């Protein structure tokens, strides 16, 4: 079942250490088959150097493993929740990349301070509320998905315009139309988080890009009239 998708998810997971987005086993990538309402995700706690395509685990939208010999990622319930509620996404990435985690731990949005950010994220990447004691003790990973979805709803942010979030006291999740796009977004988030950190060390002045510059850079790569790149 879903052999091609398992190979693809394996390949996307293997990009994380190559892009310096993970240490040890601290990360995961998944991709969804919307027609079957199933997704494939990395197994839990398996060393990247030892992982194989056949180790990938197939799960349903309730987060239950339906195929695979290994336990799926401990973050599987978060992925399942997001696939059910963010219906346009095709892949999800979670890492503990240090610059993005720094903003998550500080409880600070990653602001749009320049055009590098504006090319991918149409506004600040939001940080969620911290999960409550009850949310953590009852269904921690599932409620991580709940708090992510709630963040975008309460702040009226389109999850496709800003395909990333920082979970307070935890770390970043990114997504996209495909898993490889989600990996790309994870790397961009890490880069702009580092840039923002250094910018905020240099000055306390307001540095956010003006709306017209944000519009220009975002929409030249996205939407009907995009002209960046090759046709």
C-alpha positions in Angstrom: 0.0 0.0 0.0 1.3 3.5 -0.9 4.8 2.3 -1.8 5.6 5.3 -3.9 4.4 7.6 -1.2 6.6 5.8 1.4 9.7 6.2 -0.8 8.8 9.9 -1.3 8.3 10.5 2.4 11.6 8.7 3.2 13.4 11.0 0.7 11.9 14.1 2.2 12.8 13.0 5.7 16.4 12.4 4.6 16.6 16.1 3.4 16.2 17.3 7.0 19.7 16.4 8.2 21.2 17.5 4.9 19.7 20.9 5.4 20.9 21.1 9.0 17.3 21.2 10.3 17.6 18.3 12.7 19.9 16.7 15.2 19.7 13.1 16.2 16.1 12.0 15.6 14.4 15.3 16.4 12.2 15.8 13.4 9.7 14.2 11.0 8.1 14.7 7.6 4.7 13.3 6.4 2.8 13.3 3.2 -0.9 12.6 2.6 -3.0 10.7 0.1 -6.3 12.6 0.2 -8.2 10.1 -1.9 -7.4 7.3 0.5 -7.5 9.6 3.6 -4.2 8.1 4.7 -0.8 9.6 5.3 2.8 8.3 5.6 5.1 9.5 8.3 8.6 8.7 9.7 8.8 6.1 12.5 9.5 7.2 16.0 13.1 7.6 17.3 14.8 5.9 14.3 18.3 7.1 13.4 18.4 8.8 10.0 21.5 6.8 9.1 19.7 3.5 9.6 16.2 4.4 8.3 14.9 2.8 5.1 11.8 3.6 2.9 10.1 0.4 4.2 10.3 1.8 7.7 7.8 4.6 6.9 4.4 4.1 8.6 1.0 4.5 7.0 -1.6 6.1 9.3 -5.3 7.1 9.0 -6.7 10.5 9.8 -7.3 9.4 13.4 -3.5 8.9 13.8 -3.7 5.1 13.9 -1.1 3.1 12.1 -2.6 0.9 9.4 0.6 -0.4 7.9 4.2 -0.7 9.0 6.3 -2.7 11.5 7.5 0.3 13.6 5.7 2.8 15.7 4.9 6.1 13.9 6.3 9.4 15.0 5.1 10.5 18.4 3.9 13.7 16.6 1.5 11.6 14.4 -1.7 12.9 16.2 -0.6 16.5 15.4 -0.1 15.6 11.7 -3.5 13.8 11.6 -5.3 16.8 13.2 -3.7 19.2 10.7 -4.6 17.0 7.7 -8.2 16.9 8.8 -8.5 20.7 9.4 -6.0 22.2 6.9 -7.5 20.5 3.9 -5.3 22.2 1.3 -2.0 20.9 2.6 -0.2 17.8 1.2 2.8 17.6 3.5 3.9 18.5 7.0 7.3 19.0 8.6 8.3 19.3 12.3 11.8 20.1 13.5 13.6 21.5 16.5 15.8 23.8 14.4 17.5 26.1 16.9 16.7 29.6 15.5 13.0 28.9 15.1 12.9 27.2 18.5 14.5 30.3 20.0 11.5 32.3 18.9 9.1 29.6 20.1 10.6 29.4 23.5 10.6 33.2 23.8 6.9 33.3 22.8 7.7 35.8 20.0 6.4 35.7 16.4 8.9 35.6 13.6 8.2 39.1 12.1 8.4 39.9 8.5 11.5 42.2 8.5 12.7 41.8 5.0 12.1 40.4 1.5 13.6 37.0 2.2 10.7 36.5 4.6 8.1 38.1 2.3 8.9 35.8 -0.6 7.5 32.8 1.4 5.4 34.0 4.3 2.7 36.7 3.9 3.2 38.2 7.3 4.7 37.2 10.6 4.9 33.5 11.5 2.8 33.3 14.6 3.6 31.7 17.9 0.8 29.8 19.5 -0.4 29.9 23.1 1.3 27.5 25.4 -0.6 24.3 25.9 -2.3 24.1 29.3 -1.6 21.4 31.9 -4.9 19.8 31.0 -4.1 19.8 27.3 -0.7 18.3 27.9 -1.9 15.6 30.3 -5.0 14.6 28.4 -3.8 14.3 24.7 -0.6 16.2 24.3 0.2 15.6 20.6 -3.5 15.8 19.5 -3.9 19.1 21.4 -0.8 20.5 19.7 -2.8 20.2 16.5 -5.7 21.9 18.2 -3.7 24.9 19.4 -2.1 25.3 16.0 -5.5 25.4 14.2 -6.9 27.7 16.9 -4.0 30.1 16.5 -4.7 30.6 12.8 -8.5 30.9 13.4 -8.2 33.4 16.2 -5.6 35.5 14.5 -7.4 35.4 11.1 -4.3 34.1 9.3 -4.7 32.0 6.1 -2.7 28.9 6.7 -1.6 28.7 3.1 -0.4 32.3 3.0 1.7 31.7 6.2 2.5 27.9 6.0 4.3 27.8 9.3 3.7 28.1 13.1 5.8 28.1 16.2 4.3 26.1 19.0 5.1 27.9 22.2 7.8 26.2 24.3 8.1 23.5 21.6 9.1 24.4 18.1 8.2 24.9 14.5 5.7 23.1 12.2 5.6 23.9 8.5 3.4 22.6 5.7 2.8 23.0 2.0 1.0 21.6 -1.0 3.6 18.8 -1.0 6.0 17.4 1.5 9.0 18.8 -0.4 7.5 22.3 -0.3 7.0 21.8 3.5 10.7 21.0 3.8 11.5 24.1 1.8 9.3 26.2 4.1 11.0 24.7 7.2 14.4 25.8 5.9 13.2 29.2 4.9 11.7 29.6 8.4 15.0 28.7 10.0 16.9 31.1 7.8 14.6 34.1 8.5 14.5 33.3 12.2 18.3 33.6 12.3 18.2 36.8 10.3 15.5 38.3 12.5 17.4 37.4 15.7 20.5 39.2 14.5 18.4 42.2 13.2 16.8 42.5 16.6 20.2 42.4 18.3 21.4 45.3 16.2 18.4 47.7 16.7 15.3 48.1 18.6 13.7 50.3 15.9 10.7 49.1 14.1 12.0 47.1 11.1 9.0 45.4 9.7 8.6 45.6 6.0 5.9 48.0 4.7 2.7 46.4 3.4 3.4 47.4 -0.2 6.8 45.7 -0.1 5.3 42.6 1.5 2.6 42.5 -1.2 5.2 42.9 -4.0 7.5 40.1 -2.9 4.8 37.7 -1.8 2.6 38.0 -4.9 5.4 38.1 -7.4 6.0 34.4 -6.4 2.4 33.4 -5.6 -1.0 33.8 -7.2 -2.4 34.4 -10.6 0.0 37.2 -11.7 3.2 35.7 -10.3 6.2 36.3 -12.5 9.2 35.0 -10.5 11.0 32.0 -12.0 10.5 30.2 -15.3 7.2 29.5 -17.0 
